[in-house]
Amino acid sequence: MPDEALLAVKERAADVLMQIPGVTGVGIGGRERNGSPTGELVLKVFVQHKRPLAELTSGETLPARFEGIGIDVSELGIGRLETAPPIEEATPGTVPGSPLTSDHDTDDERYRSLIGGSRVQSDMSGVGFGTLGCFLLHGTDPNKVYAITNYHVIVGGGQNRPPAVAGSTRVGQSKAASSPTKCCSHMIGTFVGGGRDSVRDAALIQLDAGMEYRTELIGIGVITGTHTITQQEAQTQRYAVRKRGARTRLTGGVVEAINTTHTTSDGFTRTNITVVKPNPNIAVPAGQSLYFSDAGDSGSVLVNDQGQAVTLHFAGNFVAAQKMNKGLELPIEQIIATFLAEGFAIRMATGTTTGVVFTVPGATTVALPQELVPALAGLPAGESVRVPVEAAWLPGVPLPTTHLLAGLEQQLDSTRAGRRLITLWLRHGSELIALLESHRRVALVWHRCGGPALMQMFFRMTADHTLAMPQTINGRPLSEALYWIADAFAPYASPGLRQDLAEARAALPDLGGMTYPQVLTAFRLE
């Protein structure tokens, strides 16, 4: 039977069979007997719970065939969207599948350069965490590079959530824990389009100019292209896929069904869902559950053995009888086609070699202060290094670890001046970041006076006590550069921030030439 004809049979079967109590989905796949594929192409009918025939009433019994096509029954409940809850609401607690992990255990690393499979979150109130899937390029404008995730990752999973605002809602890689020493914005881009409908649950994030990215997935490698899983591939019950999610990390599975009609917990009915079950994992003890995905993995991209992106993960369901969490996926080529129809001229960003870093063009750059070039750029004094104004962190400079930040926070909190800085951040951190992102003059002064470079130098000094703060920035005293930074914020600041900046400026000692131990001593004497 031609593929189109079988798809039409599936649609008619869904209309009929999903009226039967307990039926949750109808798709296309291969028959299994005692866990082994038979090679027969069938309609995969999913039910909440498989029960013996003797326990079923006449209205609950499924036919053996529908319009001549065999029926194979499998279990699947109502798919739930798989964002991790906001951290303050979280409860404690072949590539194989994953064991159960805690809601807290999402990958909170802030990857620079950006890479698929890392964690993302929008700046909308009350949203949880999801996963950055992969990157897409604009067909004609090289200045436009996009990341893709689920739309419900951006707005939250509830049905009555306010919509994301294209061109305004910001997206970043937030840490799981809020730290007063988190001095730089984690934002990576802006939501520009997408939504939830009968075909997709997807959002495009246009990356900020100057952002660096790699066209690969953590632990998997480069994306080589796109592919739509065929009926013949699903028929085998051996079609292998992998994904890297922020929650369960790298997991592998096989496609159980494609073109599945199913209604997820958010109320949307789709006819194009791919169902994936996890591969066995010898590291998981017998009797314990396996997870292809879990909350926090929404937005992951699934690839096949050729490295082609095949689907975008958006939901899952735990099947208690099989002790596994199955993944629900949407075809990536259909998602791209929907964006194309809306005027987004996008195509998959692909690669052939891992480790290749690309930069989003169009960034305004400023010179890294000469005094900091040797320590931060590893180049001789006098070499010119320019950095993007939009970049919150200098390209190529390692990010501070969570352990380093926690130790720095504790040590600063033991000094009077350090407590003043921590209080300043706790009161005004979000406003300071917003001013950097919304006022170009503030950002220019911040960079030209070495703001990000000084912060990164300070982090390095905590581990290497031979390093010292520079005496000058661009030939002027360090204290003068810090005053200019404070003065740049002041005209746009709230009255409270303006007052606290003035008090900090008056109270902080001159740090020029000091090592980290000397800074702590000076902070205690303040």
C-alpha positions as CSV (number, residue, x, y, z in Angstrom):
1,M,0.0,0.0,0.0
2,P,1.4,3.5,-0.9
3,D,2.5,5.6,2.1
4,E,-0.2,8.2,1.4
5,A,-2.9,5.5,1.4
6,L,-1.8,4.0,4.6
7,L,-1.6,7.4,6.2
8,A,-5.3,8.0,5.2
9,V,-6.2,4.6,6.7
10,K,-4.5,5.7,9.9
11,E,-6.5,8.9,10.0
12,R,-9.8,7.0,9.6
13,A,-8.7,4.5,12.2
14,A,-7.9,7.3,14.7
15,D,-11.4,8.8,14.1
16,V,-13.0,5.4,15.0
17,L,-10.7,3.8,17.5
18,M,-10.0,6.8,19.7
19,Q,-13.7,6.8,20.6
20,I,-13.0,3.5,22.5
21,P,-12.4,4.1,26.2
22,G,-8.7,3.8,27.1
23,V,-7.4,4.4,23.6
24,T,-4.9,7.3,23.7
25,G,-3.3,7.2,20.2
26,V,-3.1,5.6,16.8
27,G,0.0,5.7,14.7
28,I,2.0,3.7,12.1
29,G,4.8,1.2,13.0
30,G,5.8,-2.4,13.2
31,R,4.3,-5.4,15.0
32,E,6.1,-6.8,18.0
33,R,5.6,-10.3,19.6
34,N,7.0,-10.9,23.0
35,G,9.2,-7.8,22.6
36,S,10.7,-8.8,19.2
37,P,9.8,-7.2,15.9
38,T,8.0,-9.4,13.3
39,G,8.6,-7.1,10.3
40,E,4.8,-6.5,9.7
41,L,3.7,-2.9,9.0
42,V,0.7,-2.2,11.2
43,L,-1.4,0.4,12.9
44,K,0.1,1.0,16.4
45,V,-2.9,1.5,18.7
46,F,-1.9,3.0,22.1
47,V,-4.0,2.4,25.2
48,Q,-3.7,3.6,28.8
49,H,-3.4,0.1,30.1
50,K,-3.3,-3.3,28.4
51,R,-5.8,-5.7,29.9
52,P,-6.7,-9.3,29.2
53,L,-9.4,-9.8,26.6
54,A,-11.6,-11.4,29.2
55,E,-11.7,-8.2,31.3
56,L,-12.9,-6.0,28.3
57,T,-16.5,-5.2,27.5
58,S,-17.7,-5.3,24.0
59,G,-17.3,-1.5,23.7
60,E,-13.6,-1.7,24.8
61,T,-12.5,-4.5,22.5
62,L,-10.2,-3.5,19.6
63,P,-10.5,-5.2,16.2
64,A,-7.6,-7.3,15.0
65,R,-7.5,-5.4,11.7
66,F,-8.8,-2.1,10.4
67,E,-9.5,-1.9,6.6
68,G,-7.3,-4.8,6.1
69,I,-4.3,-3.4,8.1
70,G,-3.2,-5.3,11.2
71,I,-3.4,-3.7,14.6
72,D,-0.7,-3.9,17.3
73,V,-1.4,-2.7,20.8
74,S,1.0,-0.8,23.0
75,E,0.8,1.3,26.1
76,L,0.9,5.1,26.3
77,G,-0.8,7.4,28.7
78,I,-1.5,11.1,28.2
79,G,1.8,12.8,27.2
80,R,2.9,15.6,29.5
81,L,5.1,18.5,28.4
82,E,8.7,18.0,29.6
83,T,9.9,21.3,31.0
84,A,11.7,21.2,34.4
85,P,9.9,23.3,37.0
86,P,11.3,26.7,38.1
87,I,14.0,25.9,40.6
88,E,12.1,27.3,43.6
89,E,9.2,24.9,42.8
90,A,11.4,21.8,42.0
91,T,11.0,18.7,44.2
92,P,14.3,17.1,45.5
93,G,15.3,14.8,44.5
94,T,23.9,1.6,21.6
95,V,23.2,4.7,23.8
96,P,21.1,3.5,26.7
97,G,18.1,5.1,28.4
98,S,18.5,7.0,31.6
99,P,17.6,6.1,35.2
100,L,15.4,8.5,37.2
101,T,17.0,11.8,38.0
102,S,16.0,14.6,40.4
103,D,14.2,17.7,39.2
104,H,17.2,19.6,40.5
105,D,19.6,17.6,38.3
106,T,19.4,19.6,35.1
107,D,22.6,20.6,33.3
108,D,23.1,24.1,34.6
109,E,26.4,24.7,32.8
110,R,26.5,27.9,30.7
111,Y,28.1,26.8,27.5
112,R,30.2,29.2,25.5
113,S,30.3,28.6,22.6
114,L,26.7,27.6,22.5
115,I,25.9,24.0,21.7
116,G,22.8,21.9,21.2
117,G,21.6,19.9,24.2
118,S,22.3,22.6,26.8
119,R,19.7,24.2,29.1
120,V,17.6,27.2,28.3
121,Q,15.0,29.4,30.0
122,S,13.1,32.5,29.0
123,D,12.8,35.7,31.1
124,M,9.0,35.2,31.4
125,S,7.8,34.9,35.0
126,G,7.2,31.4,36.4
127,V,8.6,29.4,33.5
128,G,10.8,26.4,34.0
129,F,13.8,25.0,32.1
130,G,14.1,23.3,28.8
131,T,16.7,22.3,26.2
132,L,18.3,24.2,23.3
133,G,17.8,21.9,20.4
134,C,20.1,23.0,17.6
135,F,20.7,26.0,15.3
136,L,19.2,27.2,12.1
137,L,20.5,29.7,9.6
138,H,18.7,32.4,7.6
139,G,18.7,31.6,3.9
140,T,19.8,35.1,2.8
141,D,20.8,37.1,5.8
142,P,24.0,35.9,7.5
143,N,23.4,38.2,10.5
144,K,20.4,36.0,11.5
145,V,21.2,32.8,13.3
146,Y,18.5,31.0,15.3
147,A,18.3,28.4,18.1
148,I,15.2,26.2,18.3
149,T,13.4,24.9,21.4
150,N,9.8,24.3,22.3
151,Y,7.4,27.2,22.5
152,H,6.1,25.9,25.9
153,V,9.7,26.2,27.2
154,I,9.5,29.9,26.5
155,V,6.0,30.6,27.9
156,G,5.5,27.7,30.4
157,G,3.3,24.6,30.1
158,G,-0.1,25.9,31.3
159,Q,-3.0,26.5,28.9
160,N,-3.6,30.1,30.1
161,R,0.0,31.4,30.1
162,P,0.5,34.8,28.5
163,P,2.1,34.6,25.0
164,A,5.7,35.3,24.3
165,V,6.3,38.6,22.7
166,A,8.3,38.4,19.4
167,G,11.3,40.7,19.5
168,S,11.0,41.3,23.2
169,T,11.0,38.0,25.2
170,R,14.6,37.2,26.1
171,V,16.1,33.7,26.4
172,G,19.2,32.6,28.2
173,Q,21.1,29.8,29.9
174,S,20.3,30.6,33.6
175,K,22.1,28.9,36.4
176,A,20.1,26.6,38.7
177,A,21.2,28.7,41.7
178,S,21.1,32.5,41.9
179,S,24.4,33.9,43.1
180,P,25.2,37.5,43.9
181,T,28.6,37.0,42.2
182,K,26.8,36.2,38.9
183,C,28.0,39.4,37.4
184,C,27.2,38.9,33.7
185,S,24.0,38.3,31.8
186,H,23.3,34.8,30.7
187,M,21.0,35.9,27.9
188,I,21.8,34.5,24.4
189,G,19.0,35.8,22.2
190,T,15.4,37.0,21.7
191,F,12.3,35.0,20.8
192,V,11.2,36.0,17.3
193,G,8.6,33.4,16.3
194,G,6.8,30.1,16.8
195,G,3.9,28.7,18.7
196,R,1.8,25.6,19.6
197,D,-0.5,24.3,17.0
198,S,-1.6,21.0,15.3
199,V,1.9,20.6,13.7
200,R,4.4,22.0,16.1
201,D,5.4,23.1,19.5
202,A,8.4,25.2,18.6
203,A,10.1,28.6,19.1
204,L,12.9,30.4,17.2
205,I,15.4,32.3,19.3
206,Q,17.5,34.8,17.3
207,L,21.0,34.8,18.7
208,D,22.6,38.0,19.8
209,A,25.2,39.4,17.5
210,G,28.7,38.2,18.5
211,M,27.4,35.0,20.1
212,E,29.5,32.0,19.3
213,Y,28.0,28.6,18.6
214,R,28.8,25.1,17.3
215,T,26.5,23.1,14.9
216,E,26.6,20.0,17.1
217,L,25.0,18.3,20.0
218,I,26.8,17.6,23.3
219,G,28.1,14.0,23.3
220,I,26.7,13.3,19.8
221,G,28.6,15.4,17.3
222,V,27.7,17.6,14.3
223,I,24.3,17.7,12.7
224,T,24.6,16.6,9.1
225,G,21.2,17.5,7.8
226,T,17.5,16.6,8.3
227,H,15.4,13.6,7.6
228,T,11.8,12.5,7.9
229,I,11.3,9.0,9.3
230,T,9.5,6.8,6.8
231,Q,6.9,4.1,7.3
232,Q,9.4,1.5,6.2
233,E,11.9,2.7,8.8
234,A,9.3,2.7,11.6
235,Q,8.2,-0.8,10.5
236,T,11.5,-2.3,11.6
237,Q,11.0,-1.3,15.3
238,R,14.8,-0.9,15.2
239,Y,15.1,2.6,13.9
240,A,17.7,4.2,16.3
241,V,17.6,7.7,17.5
242,R,19.6,9.7,20.1
243,K,19.1,13.0,21.9
244,R,20.9,15.1,24.4
245,G,18.6,16.8,26.9
246,A,19.3,19.1,29.8
247,R,17.7,16.6,32.3
248,T,18.5,13.0,31.2
249,R,21.6,14.1,29.1
250,L,22.5,11.6,26.3
251,T,20.0,8.9,25.8
252,G,19.1,6.5,22.9
253,G,16.0,4.8,21.8
254,V,14.1,3.3,19.0
255,V,11.1,4.6,17.1
256,E,7.9,2.7,18.0
257,A,5.4,4.7,15.8
258,I,5.2,7.7,13.5
259,N,2.3,9.9,12.5
260,T,0.6,9.1,15.8
261,T,-2.7,10.9,16.6
262,H,-2.5,11.8,20.2
263,T,-3.8,14.5,22.6
264,T,-1.2,15.8,25.1
265,S,-1.8,17.3,28.5
266,D,-1.9,20.8,27.2
267,G,-5.0,20.0,25.1
268,F,-3.5,20.0,21.7
269,T,-4.3,17.1,19.4
270,R,-1.7,16.3,16.7
271,T,-1.5,13.7,14.0
272,N,2.2,13.7,13.4
273,I,3.7,12.5,16.7
274,T,6.6,10.1,16.8
275,V,6.7,7.8,19.8
276,V,10.2,6.7,21.0
277,K,11.0,4.1,23.7
278,P,14.4,4.0,25.5
279,N,17.1,1.5,24.8
280,P,18.0,-0.9,27.6
281,N,20.7,0.2,30.1
282,I,22.8,-2.4,31.8
283,A,23.7,0.1,34.5
284,V,20.1,0.4,35.6
285,P,19.3,-2.5,38.0
286,A,16.5,-4.9,37.0
287,G,13.1,-3.6,38.1
288,Q,14.1,0.1,38.0
289,S,12.6,2.5,35.4
290,L,14.2,3.7,32.2
291,Y,13.8,7.2,30.8
292,F,14.3,8.2,27.2
293,S,13.4,11.7,28.4
294,D,12.1,13.6,31.4
295,A,11.1,17.1,32.6
296,G,13.8,19.5,31.4
297,D,14.4,17.7,28.0
298,S,11.7,19.6,26.1
299,G,13.3,21.2,23.0
300,S,15.9,18.4,22.5
301,V,16.6,17.4,18.9
302,L,16.7,13.8,18.0
303,V,19.2,12.5,15.4
304,N,19.6,9.2,13.6
305,D,22.7,7.2,13.1
306,Q,23.7,9.4,10.2
307,G,23.6,12.6,12.4
308,Q,20.5,13.9,10.6
309,A,18.0,15.8,12.8
310,V,14.7,13.9,12.6
311,T,12.4,15.3,15.4
312,L,12.0,17.9,18.1
313,H,11.2,16.4,21.6
314,F,8.3,18.0,23.4
315,A,6.6,15.6,25.7
316,G,6.7,12.2,27.3
317,N,4.7,9.6,29.3
318,F,5.7,7.1,31.9
319,V,4.3,3.6,31.2
320,A,4.3,1.9,34.5
321,A,3.7,-1.6,33.2
322,Q,6.9,-1.4,31.0
323,K,8.8,0.7,33.6
324,M,9.8,3.2,31.0
325,N,9.3,6.9,30.0
326,K,8.5,7.1,26.3
327,G,9.3,10.3,24.4
328,L,6.9,12.1,22.1
329,E,8.5,13.9,19.2
330,L,7.5,16.2,16.3
331,P,9.1,15.9,12.8
332,I,11.7,18.6,12.3
333,E,11.2,19.0,8.6
334,Q,7.5,19.7,9.2
335,I,8.4,22.3,11.8
336,I,10.9,24.0,9.4
337,A,8.2,24.0,6.7
338,T,5.8,25.7,9.0
339,F,8.3,28.5,9.8
340,L,9.0,28.8,6.1
341,A,5.3,29.3,5.4
342,E,5.3,32.1,8.0
343,G,8.2,33.9,6.2
344,F,11.2,32.7,8.2
345,A,13.7,31.7,5.5
346,I,15.5,29.1,7.6
347,R,17.6,26.0,7.1
348,M,19.4,23.6,9.4
349,A,22.9,24.7,10.4
350,T,25.0,21.6,9.6
351,G,28.7,20.7,10.0
352,T,31.2,18.0,9.1
353,T,33.8,18.5,11.9
354,T,33.3,18.8,15.7
355,G,34.8,21.8,17.5
356,V,34.3,24.4,14.8
357,V,33.1,27.6,16.3
358,F,31.0,30.1,14.4
359,T,30.2,33.7,15.4
360,V,26.9,35.5,14.7
361,P,28.0,38.5,12.5
362,G,27.0,42.1,13.1
363,A,28.5,42.7,16.5
364,T,29.9,46.1,17.5
365,T,33.4,45.5,19.0
366,V,35.5,47.5,21.4
367,A,39.2,47.1,22.2
368,L,40.2,45.0,25.2
369,P,42.2,47.2,27.6
370,Q,45.9,46.7,26.8
371,E,46.7,46.1,30.5
372,L,44.5,42.9,30.5
373,V,45.5,41.4,27.1
374,P,48.4,39.2,28.4
375,A,46.3,37.7,31.3
376,L,43.0,37.2,29.5
377,A,43.9,36.7,25.8
378,G,47.3,35.0,26.3
379,L,49.0,37.5,23.9
380,P,52.0,39.8,24.3
381,A,51.4,43.3,25.7
382,G,50.7,45.6,22.8
383,E,48.6,43.2,20.8
384,S,45.2,44.4,19.8
385,V,42.2,42.3,20.8
386,R,38.6,43.4,20.1
387,V,35.6,41.9,21.7
388,P,31.8,42.2,20.9
389,V,29.9,44.7,23.0
390,E,26.9,42.3,23.1
391,A,29.1,39.5,24.6
392,A,28.7,39.1,28.4
393,W,31.8,37.1,28.5
394,L,35.1,37.4,26.6
395,P,35.3,34.7,23.8
396,G,37.8,32.0,24.7
397,V,38.0,32.8,28.4
398,P,36.9,29.8,30.6
399,L,33.8,30.4,32.6
400,P,34.1,30.3,36.4
401,T,32.9,27.1,38.0
402,T,30.0,26.8,40.4
403,H,32.5,25.8,43.1
404,L,34.6,28.9,42.5
405,L,31.6,31.2,42.6
406,A,30.3,29.7,45.8
407,G,33.7,30.2,47.4
408,L,34.1,33.7,46.2
409,E,30.6,34.6,47.5
410,Q,31.5,33.2,51.0
411,Q,34.8,35.1,51.1
412,L,33.3,38.4,50.0
413,D,30.5,38.0,52.6
414,S,33.2,37.8,55.3
415,T,34.2,41.4,54.6
416,R,32.4,44.7,55.1
417,A,33.0,46.0,51.5
418,G,32.2,42.5,50.1
419,R,28.9,42.5,51.9
420,R,28.2,45.9,50.4
421,L,28.8,44.6,46.9
422,I,26.6,41.5,47.5
423,T,23.8,43.7,48.8
424,L,24.1,46.0,45.8
425,W,23.8,43.0,43.5
426,L,20.9,41.4,45.5
427,R,19.0,44.7,45.3
428,H,19.8,45.8,41.8
429,G,21.3,42.9,39.8
430,S,18.3,42.5,37.4
431,E,18.2,46.3,36.8
432,L,22.0,46.5,36.2
433,I,21.7,43.7,33.6
434,A,18.7,45.4,32.0
435,L,20.5,48.7,31.7
436,L,23.5,46.9,30.0
437,E,21.1,45.3,27.5
438,S,18.9,48.3,26.8
439,H,21.2,51.3,26.8
440,R,24.0,51.1,24.2
441,R,26.0,54.0,25.9
442,V,26.0,52.0,29.2
443,A,27.2,48.9,27.4
444,L,29.9,50.8,25.5
445,V,31.3,52.4,28.6
446,W,31.1,49.1,30.5
447,H,33.3,47.4,27.8
448,R,35.6,50.3,27.0
449,C,36.5,50.7,30.7
450,G,37.1,46.9,30.9
451,G,34.1,45.9,33.0
452,P,33.7,42.3,31.8
453,A,37.5,41.9,31.6
454,L,38.0,43.2,35.1
455,M,35.4,40.8,36.5
456,Q,37.0,37.9,34.7
457,M,40.5,39.0,35.9
458,F,39.1,39.0,39.4
459,F,37.8,35.5,39.1
460,R,41.2,34.3,37.9
461,M,42.9,36.0,40.8
462,T,40.9,33.9,43.3
463,A,42.8,30.8,42.1
464,D,46.1,32.4,41.2
465,H,47.3,34.7,43.9
466,T,50.3,35.9,41.8
467,L,47.9,37.8,39.5
468,A,47.0,41.4,40.4
469,M,44.4,44.0,39.3
470,P,45.9,46.4,36.8
471,Q,47.1,49.8,38.0
472,T,45.6,51.4,35.0
473,I,42.9,50.8,32.3
474,N,43.7,52.3,28.9
475,G,46.4,54.4,30.6
476,R,44.1,55.9,33.3
477,P,44.0,54.9,37.0
478,L,41.8,51.9,37.7
479,S,39.7,53.8,40.2
480,E,38.9,56.4,37.4
481,A,37.7,53.6,35.1
482,L,35.4,52.3,37.8
483,Y,34.0,55.8,38.4
484,W,33.3,56.2,34.7
485,I,31.3,52.9,34.8
486,A,29.3,54.0,37.8
487,D,28.6,57.4,36.2
488,A,27.4,55.7,33.0
489,F,24.8,53.7,34.9
490,A,23.6,56.6,37.0
491,P,21.5,58.7,34.5
492,Y,19.4,55.7,33.7
493,A,19.3,54.1,37.1
494,S,16.4,54.0,39.6
495,P,16.8,56.4,42.6
496,G,17.7,53.4,44.8
497,L,20.4,52.1,42.5
498,R,21.8,55.6,41.9
499,Q,22.2,56.0,45.7
500,D,23.7,52.6,46.3
501,L,26.2,53.1,43.4
502,A,27.3,56.5,44.9
503,E,27.8,54.9,48.3
504,A,29.8,52.0,46.9
505,R,31.9,54.4,44.9
506,A,32.7,56.4,48.0
507,A,33.4,53.4,50.2
508,L,35.4,51.0,48.1
509,P,39.2,51.2,48.3
510,D,41.5,51.7,45.3
511,L,42.2,48.1,44.0
512,G,44.9,49.0,41.6
513,G,47.9,46.6,41.8
514,M,46.3,44.4,44.5
515,T,46.4,40.6,44.5
516,Y,43.3,38.7,45.7
517,P,44.5,38.3,49.3
518,Q,45.3,42.0,49.4
519,V,41.8,42.8,48.0
520,L,40.2,40.8,50.8
521,T,42.4,42.6,53.4
522,A,41.4,46.0,52.0
523,F,37.7,45.0,52.0
524,R,37.9,44.0,55.7
525,L,39.4,47.4,56.6
526,E,36.8,49.4,54.7
